[in-house]
Amino acid sequence: MATHGTPAEKNTAHDTPDVRTERRRLLALRTVIRLLVAGCLAAVGVAVWQLPGHPVLAGVYVGLASVCVAGIGVCVTLYLYLRRDGARGAAASEPDA
């Protein structure tokens, strides 16, 4: 019998669709967090590069970096909340011994 999907999907074949959806949400949030961190670092790098020649433009990039930091804070908070909520749901669904 042929199986389709990535190895990650094959490992979650026994999970319910809700658990898979929750894992995909967490994966998407981790990806967004990584992109925001990369954007923040790039904005800081460009700000430092622009500082000697164009201090106003450097200020714009510092503002962009601060927006990225705020977005990182929101995404990390949401990620931790969803992960904790998912752990509670998994613990509640397990039968007591």
DSSP file (Angstrom, degrees, kcal/mol; ACC not computed):
  #  RESIDUE AA STRUCTURE BP1 BP2  ACC     N-H-->O    O-->H-N    N-H-->O    O-->H-N    TCO  KAPPA ALPHA  PHI   PSI    X-CA   Y-CA   Z-CA
    1    1 A M              0   0    0      0, 0.0     2,-0.3     0, 0.0     0, 0.0   0.000 360.0 360.0 360.0 127.5    0.0    0.0    0.0
    2    2 A A        -     0   0    0      1,-0.0     2,-0.4     0, 0.0     0, 0.0  -0.618 360.0-153.4 -84.4 138.1    1.5    3.3   -1.0
    3    3 A T        -     0   0    0     -2,-0.3     2,-0.3     2,-0.1     7,-0.1  -0.883   7.4-153.7-110.3 146.5    1.4    6.2    1.4
    4    4 A H        +     0   0    0     -2,-0.4     2,-0.1     5,-0.0     0, 0.0  -0.819  45.4  49.8-116.6 155.3    1.4    9.8    0.4
    5    5 A G  S    S-     0   0    0     -2,-0.3    -2,-0.1     4,-0.1     0, 0.0  -0.353  85.1 -52.5 110.2 171.4    2.6   12.9    2.1
    6    6 A T     >  -     0   0    0     -2,-0.1     4,-2.2     1,-0.1     3,-0.3  -0.311  55.2-103.7 -76.8 164.3    5.7   14.1    3.9
    7    7 A P  H  > S+     0   0    0      0, 0.0     4,-2.1     0, 0.0     5,-0.2   0.863 123.1  56.6 -58.0 -34.6    7.4   12.2    6.7
    8    8 A A  H  > S+     0   0    0      1,-0.2     4,-0.8     2,-0.2     5,-0.0   0.904 108.1  46.7 -63.7 -39.2    5.9   14.7    9.2
    9    9 A E  H  4 S+     0   0    0     -3,-0.3     3,-0.4     1,-0.2    -1,-0.2   0.868 109.9  53.6 -70.0 -35.2    2.4   13.9    7.9
   10   10 A K  H >< S+     0   0    0     -4,-2.2     3,-1.3     1,-0.2    -2,-0.2   0.874 105.8  53.5 -66.4 -35.7    3.1   10.2    8.0
   11   11 A N  H 3< S+     0   0    0     -4,-2.1     3,-0.3     1,-0.3    -1,-0.2   0.734 109.8  48.5 -70.9 -20.6    4.1   10.4   11.6
   12   12 A T  T >< S+     0   0    0     -4,-0.8     3,-1.3    -3,-0.4    -1,-0.3   0.150  74.8 112.0-104.1  19.3    0.8   12.2   12.5
   13   13 A A  T <  S+     0   0    0     -3,-1.3    -1,-0.2     1,-0.3    -2,-0.1   0.804  78.0  51.9 -62.9 -28.1   -1.4    9.7   10.7
   14   14 A H  T 3  S+     0   0    0     -3,-0.3    -1,-0.3    -4,-0.2    -2,-0.1   0.594  92.7  96.4 -84.6  -9.9   -2.8    8.5   14.0
   15   15 A D  S <  S-     0   0    0     -3,-1.3    -3,-0.0     1,-0.1     0, 0.0  -0.377  80.5-109.4 -77.5 157.5   -3.7   12.0   15.1
   16   16 A T     >  -     0   0    0      1,-0.1     4,-2.0    -2,-0.1     3,-0.4  -0.413  33.0-105.9 -76.9 161.4   -7.1   13.6   14.7
   17   17 A P  H  > S+     0   0    0      0, 0.0     4,-2.4     0, 0.0     5,-0.2   0.838 120.7  58.2 -58.5 -32.1   -7.6   16.3   12.2
   18   18 A D  H  > S+     0   0    0      2,-0.2     4,-2.2     1,-0.2     5,-0.1   0.896 105.6  48.6 -65.2 -39.1   -7.8   18.9   15.0
   19   19 A V  H  > S+     0   0    0     -3,-0.4     4,-2.3     2,-0.2    -1,-0.2   0.908 111.9  49.0 -68.0 -41.1   -4.3   17.9   16.3
   20   20 A R  H  X S+     0   0    0     -4,-2.0     4,-2.3     2,-0.2    -2,-0.2   0.904 110.7  50.6 -64.4 -40.3   -2.9   18.1   12.8
   21   21 A T  H  X S+     0   0    0     -4,-2.4     4,-2.2     1,-0.2    -2,-0.2   0.908 110.0  50.3 -62.7 -41.4   -4.4   21.6   12.3
   22   22 A E  H  X S+     0   0    0     -4,-2.2     4,-2.2     1,-0.2    -2,-0.2   0.898 109.9  50.1 -64.5 -40.2   -3.0   22.7   15.6
   23   23 A R  H  X S+     0   0    0     -4,-2.3     4,-2.4     1,-0.2    -1,-0.2   0.892 109.9  50.8 -64.9 -38.8    0.5   21.5   14.6
   24   24 A R  H  X S+     0   0    0     -4,-2.3     4,-2.6     2,-0.2    -2,-0.2   0.892 109.1  51.4 -66.3 -38.5    0.2   23.3   11.3
   25   25 A R  H  X S+     0   0    0     -4,-2.2     4,-2.4     2,-0.2    -2,-0.2   0.926 111.0  47.6 -63.1 -43.7   -0.8   26.5   13.1
   26   26 A L  H  X S+     0   0    0     -4,-2.2     4,-2.4     2,-0.2    -2,-0.2   0.900 111.9  50.2 -64.9 -39.4    2.2   26.2   15.4
   27   27 A L  H  X S+     0   0    0     -4,-2.4     4,-2.1     2,-0.2    -2,-0.2   0.910 110.5  49.8 -64.4 -41.6    4.5   25.5   12.4
   28   28 A A  H  X S+     0   0    0     -4,-2.6     4,-2.3     2,-0.2    -2,-0.2   0.901 110.9  49.7 -64.4 -40.4    3.1   28.6   10.6
   29   29 A L  H  X S+     0   0    0     -4,-2.4     4,-2.6     2,-0.2    -2,-0.2   0.905 109.2  51.5 -65.6 -40.4    3.7   30.7   13.7
   30   30 A R  H  X S+     0   0    0     -4,-2.4     4,-2.2     1,-0.2    -1,-0.2   0.902 110.3  50.0 -61.5 -39.4    7.3   29.5   14.1
   31   31 A T  H  X S+     0   0    0     -4,-2.1     4,-2.2     2,-0.2    -2,-0.2   0.911 110.7  48.5 -64.9 -42.9    7.9   30.4   10.4
   32   32 A V  H  X S+     0   0    0     -4,-2.3     4,-2.5     2,-0.2    -2,-0.2   0.896 110.0  52.5 -64.4 -40.1    6.4   33.8   10.9
   33   33 A I  H  X S+     0   0    0     -4,-2.6     4,-2.4     1,-0.2    -2,-0.2   0.925 109.8  48.7 -61.7 -44.1    8.6   34.4   14.0
   34   34 A R  H  X S+     0   0    0     -4,-2.2     4,-2.3     1,-0.2    -2,-0.2   0.897 111.5  49.4 -63.5 -40.3   11.7   33.4   12.1
   35   35 A L  H  X S+     0   0    0     -4,-2.2     4,-2.6     2,-0.2    -1,-0.2   0.896 110.9  49.8 -65.9 -39.7   10.8   35.7    9.2
   36   36 A L  H  X S+     0   0    0     -4,-2.5     4,-2.5     2,-0.2    -2,-0.2   0.892 110.2  50.3 -66.2 -38.8   10.2   38.6   11.6
   37   37 A V  H  X S+     0   0    0     -4,-2.4     4,-2.5     2,-0.2    -2,-0.2   0.923 112.0  47.9 -64.3 -42.8   13.6   38.0   13.3
   38   38 A A  H  X S+     0   0    0     -4,-2.3     4,-2.3     1,-0.2    -2,-0.2   0.912 112.6  48.9 -63.4 -42.1   15.3   38.0   10.0
   39   39 A G  H  X S+     0   0    0     -4,-2.6     4,-2.4     2,-0.2    -2,-0.2   0.885 110.8  50.6 -64.5 -39.0   13.5   41.2    9.0
   40   40 A C  H  X S+     0   0    0     -4,-2.5     4,-2.3     2,-0.2    -2,-0.2   0.931 111.6  46.9 -64.3 -46.4   14.4   42.8   12.3
   41   41 A L  H  X S+     0   0    0     -4,-2.5     4,-2.3     1,-0.2    -2,-0.2   0.886 112.7  49.9 -64.0 -38.3   18.1   41.9   11.9
   42   42 A A  H  X S+     0   0    0     -4,-2.3     4,-2.6     2,-0.2     5,-0.2   0.912 110.2  50.2 -66.1 -41.7   18.1   43.1    8.3
   43   43 A A  H  X S+     0   0    0     -4,-2.4     4,-2.3     2,-0.2    -2,-0.2   0.900 111.4  48.1 -64.4 -40.6   16.5   46.4    9.3
   44   44 A V  H  X S+     0   0    0     -4,-2.3     4,-2.4     2,-0.2    -1,-0.2   0.917 111.8  50.5 -65.3 -42.1   19.1   47.0   12.0
   45   45 A G  H  X S+     0   0    0     -4,-2.3     4,-2.0     1,-0.2    -2,-0.2   0.911 112.2  46.0 -61.8 -43.2   21.9   46.1    9.6
   46   46 A V  H  X S+     0   0    0     -4,-2.6     4,-2.5     2,-0.2    -1,-0.2   0.881 110.6  54.3 -67.8 -37.6   20.6   48.6    7.0
   47   47 A A  H  X S+     0   0    0     -4,-2.3     4,-1.3     2,-0.2    -2,-0.2   0.922 110.1  46.0 -62.0 -43.8   20.1   51.2    9.7
   48   48 A V  H  < S+     0   0    0     -4,-2.4    -1,-0.2     1,-0.2    -2,-0.2   0.890 113.7  49.8 -65.2 -38.4   23.7   50.9   10.8
   49   49 A W  H  < S+     0   0    0     -4,-2.0     4,-0.3     1,-0.2    -2,-0.2   0.870 115.3  42.8 -67.4 -37.5   24.9   51.0    7.2
   50   50 A Q  H  X S+     0   0    0     -4,-2.5     4,-3.1     1,-0.2     8,-0.3   0.621  90.6  90.8 -83.8 -14.2   22.8   54.1    6.4
   51   51 A L  T  < S+     0   0    0     -4,-1.3    -1,-0.2     1,-0.2    -2,-0.1   0.872  84.9  46.9 -56.5 -46.3   23.7   56.0    9.6
   52   52 A P  T  4 S+     0   0    0      0, 0.0    -1,-0.2     0, 0.0    -2,-0.1   0.903 126.0  27.2 -65.5 -38.0   26.8   57.8    8.4
   53   53 A G  T  4 S+     0   0    0     -4,-0.3    -2,-0.2    -3,-0.2    -3,-0.1   0.853 134.3  20.8 -92.7 -38.2   25.2   59.1    5.1
   54   54 A H     X  +     0   0    0     -4,-3.1     4,-2.1     1,-0.1    -1,-0.2  -0.719  58.1 173.2-136.9  82.4   21.5   59.3    5.8
   55   55 A P  H  > S+     0   0    0      0, 0.0     4,-1.8     0, 0.0    -1,-0.1   0.827  82.1  54.2 -65.1 -30.1   20.6   59.5    9.5
   56   56 A V  H  > S+     0   0    0      2,-0.2     4,-1.6     1,-0.2     5,-0.1   0.927 109.4  47.4 -68.6 -42.7   16.9   60.1    8.8
   57   57 A L  H  > S+     0   0    0      1,-0.2     4,-1.9     2,-0.2    -1,-0.2   0.872 108.7  55.4 -64.2 -36.5   16.7   57.0    6.6
   58   58 A A  H  X S+     0   0    0     -4,-2.1     4,-2.0    -8,-0.3    -1,-0.2   0.887 104.9  53.9 -62.5 -37.8   18.5   55.1    9.4
   59   59 A G  H  X S+     0   0    0     -4,-1.8     4,-2.2     1,-0.2    -1,-0.2   0.864 104.9  54.0 -63.3 -36.1   15.8   56.2   11.8
   60   60 A V  H  X S+     0   0    0     -4,-1.6     4,-2.1     2,-0.2    -1,-0.2   0.917 109.1  47.9 -63.5 -42.6   13.1   54.9    9.5
   61   61 A Y  H  X S+     0   0    0     -4,-1.9     4,-2.3     2,-0.2    -2,-0.2   0.848 108.9  53.5 -69.0 -33.1   14.8   51.5    9.5
   62   62 A V  H  X S+     0   0    0     -4,-2.0     4,-2.1     2,-0.2    -1,-0.2   0.902 108.6  50.6 -66.0 -39.4   15.1   51.6   13.3
   63   63 A G  H  X S+     0   0    0     -4,-2.2     4,-1.8     2,-0.2    -2,-0.2   0.900 109.3  50.9 -62.2 -40.6   11.4   52.2   13.4
   64   64 A L  H  X S+     0   0    0     -4,-2.1     4,-2.1     1,-0.2    -2,-0.2   0.897 108.7  51.9 -62.8 -40.3   10.8   49.2   11.1
   65   65 A A  H  X S+     0   0    0     -4,-2.3     4,-2.3     1,-0.2    -1,-0.2   0.886 107.4  52.3 -64.1 -37.7   13.0   47.1   13.4
   66   66 A S  H  X S+     0   0    0     -4,-2.1     4,-2.1     2,-0.2    -1,-0.2   0.866 107.6  51.8 -68.0 -34.0   10.9   48.1   16.4
   67   67 A V  H  X S+     0   0    0     -4,-1.8     4,-2.3     2,-0.2    -1,-0.2   0.902 109.3  50.7 -65.7 -39.9    7.7   47.1   14.5
   68   68 A C  H  X S+     0   0    0     -4,-2.1     4,-2.4     2,-0.2    -2,-0.2   0.902 108.6  51.6 -63.0 -40.6    9.3   43.7   13.8
   69   69 A V  H  X S+     0   0    0     -4,-2.3     4,-2.2     2,-0.2    -1,-0.2   0.906 109.6  49.5 -64.1 -40.3   10.2   43.4   17.5
   70   70 A A  H  X S+     0   0    0     -4,-2.1     4,-2.1     1,-0.2    -1,-0.2   0.909 111.1  49.7 -63.8 -40.9    6.6   44.1   18.5
   71   71 A G  H  X S+     0   0    0     -4,-2.3     4,-2.6     2,-0.2    -2,-0.2   0.878 108.5  53.0 -64.4 -37.5    5.3   41.5   15.9
   72   72 A I  H  X S+     0   0    0     -4,-2.4     4,-2.8     2,-0.2     5,-0.3   0.922 108.1  51.1 -62.8 -43.4    7.8   39.0   17.3
   73   73 A G  H  X S+     0   0    0     -4,-2.2     4,-2.1     1,-0.2    -2,-0.2   0.907 111.8  46.4 -60.6 -42.4    6.4   39.6   20.8
   74   74 A V  H  X S+     0   0    0     -4,-2.1     4,-2.4     2,-0.2    -2,-0.2   0.936 114.8  46.4 -65.5 -46.3    2.8   39.1   19.6
   75   75 A C  H  X S+     0   0    0     -4,-2.6     4,-2.8     2,-0.2    -2,-0.2   0.893 112.7  49.0 -66.3 -40.0    3.6   35.9   17.7
   76   76 A V  H  X S+     0   0    0     -4,-2.8     4,-2.8     2,-0.2     5,-0.2   0.913 111.7  49.9 -66.5 -40.8    5.7   34.4   20.5
   77   77 A T  H  X S+     0   0    0     -4,-2.1     4,-2.2    -5,-0.3    -2,-0.2   0.935 113.8  45.1 -61.2 -45.7    2.9   35.1   23.0
   78   78 A L  H  X S+     0   0    0     -4,-2.4     4,-2.7     2,-0.2     5,-0.2   0.900 112.8  51.8 -64.5 -41.1    0.3   33.5   20.7
   79   79 A Y  H  X S+     0   0    0     -4,-2.8     4,-2.6     1,-0.2     5,-0.2   0.936 111.5  45.9 -61.1 -48.0    2.6   30.6   20.0
   80   80 A L  H  X S+     0   0    0     -4,-2.8     4,-2.3     1,-0.2    -1,-0.2   0.884 113.3  50.5 -65.0 -37.3    3.2   29.9   23.7
   81   81 A Y  H  X S+     0   0    0     -4,-2.2     4,-2.6    -5,-0.2    -2,-0.2   0.933 113.2  44.6 -65.3 -45.7   -0.5   30.2   24.4
   82   82 A L  H  X S+     0   0    0     -4,-2.7     4,-2.4     2,-0.2    -2,-0.2   0.885 113.4  50.7 -67.6 -37.4   -1.5   27.8   21.6
   83   83 A R  H  X S+     0   0    0     -4,-2.6     4,-2.0    -5,-0.2    -1,-0.2   0.921 113.3  44.9 -65.8 -42.8    1.2   25.3   22.6
   84   84 A R  H  X S+     0   0    0     -4,-2.3     4,-2.2    -5,-0.2    -2,-0.2   0.910 113.3  50.5 -66.5 -41.4    0.1   25.4   26.2
   85   85 A D  H  X S+     0   0    0     -4,-2.6     4,-2.0     1,-0.2    -2,-0.2   0.885 110.3  50.2 -64.1 -38.5   -3.6   25.1   25.2
   86   86 A G  H  X S+     0   0    0     -4,-2.4     4,-2.1     2,-0.2    -1,-0.2   0.870 108.9  51.9 -66.5 -36.6   -2.8   22.2   23.0
   87   87 A A  H  X S+     0   0    0     -4,-2.0     4,-2.3     2,-0.2    -2,-0.2   0.885 109.1  50.3 -67.1 -38.3   -0.9   20.4   25.8
   88   88 A R  H  X S+     0   0    0     -4,-2.2     4,-2.2     2,-0.2    -2,-0.2   0.910 110.0  50.2 -64.1 -41.5   -3.9   20.9   28.1
   89   89 A G  H  X S+     0   0    0     -4,-2.0     4,-1.5     2,-0.2    -2,-0.2   0.881 111.5  48.2 -64.9 -38.2   -6.2   19.4   25.5
   90   90 A A  H  X S+     0   0    0     -4,-2.1     4,-0.9     2,-0.2    -1,-0.2   0.888 112.5  48.7 -68.7 -39.5   -3.9   16.4   25.0
   91   91 A A  H  < S+     0   0    0     -4,-2.3     3,-0.3     1,-0.2    -2,-0.2   0.856 110.7  51.1 -69.1 -34.2   -3.7   15.9   28.7
   92   92 A A  H  < S+     0   0    0     -4,-2.2    -1,-0.2     1,-0.2    -2,-0.2   0.819 108.1  52.1 -72.4 -29.6   -7.4   16.1   29.1
   93   93 A S  H  < S+     0   0    0     -4,-1.5    -1,-0.2    -5,-0.2    -2,-0.2   0.664  89.5  93.1 -82.6 -15.1   -8.1   13.6   26.4
   94   94 A E  S  < S-     0   0    0     -4,-0.9     2,-0.1    -3,-0.3    -4,-0.0  -0.605  81.6-120.3 -78.6 134.6   -5.8   10.9   27.9
   95   95 A P        -     0   0    0      0, 0.0     2,-0.2     0, 0.0    -2,-0.1  -0.462  27.4-111.8 -73.1 146.3   -7.6    8.5   30.2
   96   96 A D              0   0    0     -2,-0.1     0, 0.0     1,-0.1     0, 0.0  -0.534 360.0 360.0 -76.5 143.0   -6.4    8.3   33.8
   97   97 A A              0   0    0     -2,-0.2    -1,-0.1     0, 0.0     0, 0.0   0.454 360.0 360.0 -84.9 360.0   -4.7    5.1   34.8
